[in-house]
Amino acid sequence: MKIIKKLFGLDKLEASIQKAEQDLAEANNRLAAAEAASKTAEQAEETAKLSPKERVNKDNIRNGFFELDWNDQFVLQLKQEGYGEDGDKEEEIVDRWFRELCANVVVDGDFGGPVNTGVIDIKTVKKTNQ
């Protein structure tokens, strides 16, 4: 059988067919990867167009956020109260104040019951000279 294939050149034809099939499979893989990358890029572009409010997962109530507005006088007052210094970004100064405010609400207020925050296991690590 091999002799007949070689005699008529069928062995070369079969090799060419196998090569073409491999090339086609590789091309299909590249096409699928390109389509997936294109879809991912389109999704990222659509997400980038959304405002932070539109990005919130409406199915998860814990996935929320606050939007804060402030003015120069408020930021100045926060600096005077120790939340920032000249050169700090306004967002950082307001964020420090807001985080402390939220922490105080949890510590001082009736927040609806105990919150399981877990346990912190602190272990002392001795420094060794190497």
C-alpha positions as CSV (number, residue, x, y, z in Angstrom):
1,M,0.0,0.0,0.0
2,K,2.9,2.4,0.8
3,I,4.5,1.6,-2.4
4,I,1.4,2.4,-4.4
5,K,1.0,5.7,-2.5
6,K,4.6,6.6,-3.1
7,L,4.4,5.6,-6.8
8,F,1.4,7.8,-7.4
9,G,2.5,10.6,-5.1
10,L,-0.3,10.0,-2.7
11,D,2.0,10.1,0.3
12,K,3.0,13.7,-0.5
13,L,-0.6,14.6,-1.0
14,E,-1.6,13.0,2.3
15,A,1.2,14.9,4.0
16,S,0.1,18.2,2.4
17,I,-3.5,17.5,3.6
18,Q,-2.3,16.8,7.1
19,K,-0.2,20.0,7.1
20,A,-3.2,22.0,5.8
21,E,-5.4,20.5,8.5
22,Q,-2.9,21.5,11.2
23,D,-2.6,25.0,9.7
24,L,-6.4,25.3,9.7
25,A,-6.6,24.2,13.3
26,E,-4.0,26.7,14.3
27,A,-5.8,29.5,12.4
28,N,-9.0,28.6,14.1
29,N,-7.3,28.7,17.5
30,R,-5.9,32.2,16.7
31,L,-9.3,33.3,15.5
32,A,-11.0,32.1,18.7
33,A,-8.3,33.9,20.8
34,A,-8.7,37.1,18.8
35,E,-12.5,36.9,19.2
36,A,-12.2,36.4,22.9
37,A,-9.8,39.3,23.2
38,S,-12.1,41.5,21.2
39,K,-15.1,40.6,23.4
40,T,-13.0,41.3,26.5
41,A,-11.9,44.7,25.1
42,E,-15.5,45.6,24.2
43,Q,-16.7,44.7,27.7
44,A,-13.9,46.7,29.3
45,E,-14.8,49.7,27.0
46,E,-18.5,49.4,28.0
47,T,-17.5,49.2,31.7
48,A,-15.3,52.3,31.4
49,K,-18.2,54.3,30.1
50,L,-20.2,53.5,33.3
51,S,-20.2,55.8,36.3
52,P,-19.3,54.2,39.6
53,K,-23.0,54.1,40.5
54,E,-23.7,52.1,37.4
55,R,-20.9,49.6,38.2
56,V,-22.4,48.6,41.6
57,N,-23.6,45.0,41.7
58,K,-27.3,45.5,42.3
59,D,-27.6,41.8,43.4
60,N,-25.2,42.3,46.4
61,I,-26.3,45.0,48.8
62,R,-22.9,44.9,50.5
63,N,-21.4,46.1,47.2
64,G,-22.2,49.8,47.6
65,F,-20.4,53.1,47.9
66,F,-20.7,56.6,49.1
67,E,-20.3,59.6,46.9
68,L,-19.0,62.6,48.8
69,D,-18.9,66.2,47.7
70,W,-16.8,68.8,49.6
71,N,-15.5,72.3,49.2
72,D,-12.2,74.1,50.1
73,Q,-13.5,75.3,53.4
74,F,-14.3,71.8,54.5
75,V,-10.9,70.5,53.5
76,L,-9.3,73.4,55.3
77,Q,-11.2,72.5,58.4
78,L,-10.2,68.8,58.1
79,K,-6.5,69.9,57.8
80,Q,-6.9,72.0,60.9
81,E,-8.4,69.0,62.7
82,G,-5.4,66.9,61.8
83,Y,-6.7,64.8,58.8
84,G,-4.2,66.2,56.4
85,E,-1.4,68.6,55.5
86,D,-0.6,70.9,52.7
87,G,0.4,68.8,49.7
88,D,-2.0,65.9,50.5
89,K,-4.7,65.2,47.9
90,E,-8.1,66.4,48.9
91,E,-9.5,62.9,48.3
92,E,-7.1,61.4,50.8
93,I,-7.9,64.0,53.4
94,V,-11.7,63.5,53.0
95,D,-11.2,59.7,52.9
96,R,-9.3,59.7,56.3
97,W,-12.1,61.7,57.8
98,F,-14.8,59.5,56.4
99,R,-13.1,56.3,57.4
100,E,-12.8,57.6,61.0
101,L,-16.5,58.7,60.9
102,C,-17.5,55.2,59.8
103,A,-15.4,53.5,62.4
104,N,-17.0,55.7,65.1
105,V,-20.5,54.8,63.9
106,V,-19.7,51.2,64.3
107,V,-18.0,51.6,67.7
108,D,-20.3,54.2,69.2
109,G,-23.6,53.5,67.6
110,D,-26.3,50.9,67.5
111,F,-25.4,49.3,64.2
112,G,-27.9,46.5,64.5
113,G,-26.1,43.8,66.4
114,P,-22.7,42.2,66.7
115,V,-20.5,42.0,63.7
116,N,-18.3,39.0,63.3
117,T,-15.0,40.6,62.5
118,G,-12.9,37.5,63.1
119,V,-9.9,37.1,65.3
120,I,-6.5,38.6,64.9
121,D,-3.8,36.3,65.9
122,I,-0.7,38.3,66.7
123,K,2.6,36.4,67.0
124,T,5.9,37.9,67.9
125,V,8.5,37.5,65.3
126,K,12.1,37.6,66.5
127,K,14.6,39.3,64.2
128,T,17.7,37.2,63.6
129,N,21.0,38.6,62.3
130,Q,22.0,36.9,59.1
